[in-house]
Amino acid sequence: MHPTVFLKKLAALELSLSRDKGDLEVFGVVLREDAREEWDLSVAAPWLDSHHLECYQVVADALRATFSPKEHRNFSRIAIRNQDSPFLEDILSMTSVEHGLYEIVNMTLSGISIRRAYIITAKRRPSQRRPSGKQRRKRDRSPAK
């Protein structure tokens, strides 16, 4: 699939989920250094919980509605990031974008070596802000090896 078509479909998927289910904190795809050409769909939202199968079903249904069965092979997994996820914190500290595009190339975030990532939305929601005075832990953002 042509990269432009892939990104347009991702943007449509993100917009559909945010309109139908609620605001997203992070939505994007990550191509891990050790992966073949298969993307992890990374999603975080106050209404998603990685411990509930129904949450994966909601995202998978939206993915199936946007991408053809053949295009599903471009994805390796759905990664729902809970609010305490170091990866989520790293993305939110790097950028703030909503229904846009932010690209990451050759970087390690929270121990995940990333060849390429496209972030459609990364926006901290007001209800998820840290209480003032709380320190953030420093994250590993070294270039991928």
N, C-alpha and C positions, 0 to 999 in steps of 0.2 A: 504494500500500500504506500502510496506517495506520502511523504512526511506532512505536506500541507493538508491533505485530506484527513490524515490521522489526527492532526492537531485540531482541525475544525470539528471533527466528530467528538474528540475529547471535550472541547469547549461546549458543545451541544449537550453532552452527557452531564457535565458539571452544572450547567444552567438548569437543565431539567431536574436534577436532584435537589438543587437549592430552592427552586420554585415549588416543587412538589412536597419536599420533606422539611425544609428549613435551612438556615444558614450553615455554610461549611466553614471550618477553620482552615483546613488544608485539603486540596484536591490536586492531584498530579500523578505523573507516571515516573518511575525510576527504572533505569536500565543499570542493573548492578554489574560491577566489573566481572564477576564470575558467571554471569548469566549468558545464555545464548541470546539471540535477538528477541527476547521475551521481556515484556515490561511488567513491573509490579504496579498495580493501581493503588496508590496511597491516598487514604481518605481519613479525615478527622472532622467531627462535628459534635456538638453537645448532645445530639439525638442518636449518636452511634456509640455502640459499646462492643469491643472486640470479644467479649465473653458471651454474646448472644447471637446465635445462628441466624435469627430473623434479620439482624442488621446486615449480615453478609448477603442474605437473600434479597433484600431491598436493593443493594448496590448491584448484585449480579443481574437482577431483573432489568434494571435500568441499562446495564451494559449490554445485555442481550437485545434490548429494544433499539439500541443505537448502532451496534456493530453486527455485521453478518456472522454466521457460524464460522466461515472461513477466517474472518478477521479476529475472532476470539483467540486464535492461535498466537496472536501478537502479545497476549497477556499470560504471565506465569501465575499470578495470584492477585487476590484482593487483600491489601494490608490495611486494616482499620486501626488507626492510631488513637489510643486512649489519651486522656488529658495529661497523664503523667509520663508520656513517652518522650525520652530524650530527643529522638529524631524529630518529633513534632516541634519541640522547643527550638531545635537548631534551625529548622525551616522558618519558623515565625520570627526568629531573631535576625535572619538574613534578609528578608524581604517582606513587603506588605503589598499584595496585589489581589484584586478581586475581579473575576471574569476577564482576566488578561493573560499574560504569559511571562514567565521568568524561567530562564534556562540555567542549568547547572551543568558544568562539564568537569570531569576528572577531579573529583573531590571526595573526601571521606567525611561522613557525618555520622556521629554516634556509632562508629565502628563499621559502618556500611560503606564499602567502596563503590562509588557511583561513577559509571562511565558517562552517563548523560541522564538528565532529568528535566522534565517540563512541568512547571508548577503553574496551574491555571488560577488557583486561589490560595492565598496564604494570608489570612487576616485574623488577628486575635480578636475574639469577641469580648465585649465589655464585661460580661458575667464571668469570664475566664481569667481576668487580670489577676496578677499576684498582689497579695496584700503589701502595702508599702513597707519597705524595710527588709523584705525577704531577699536574700542573695540568690542569684542564679549561679549554678555550677558552670565552670568553664568547660566547653565542649571541644572535642577533637575535630578540627576542620582542616586537617592537613591534606595536601594533594594526594590523590590515589596513587598507589604504587604500580 
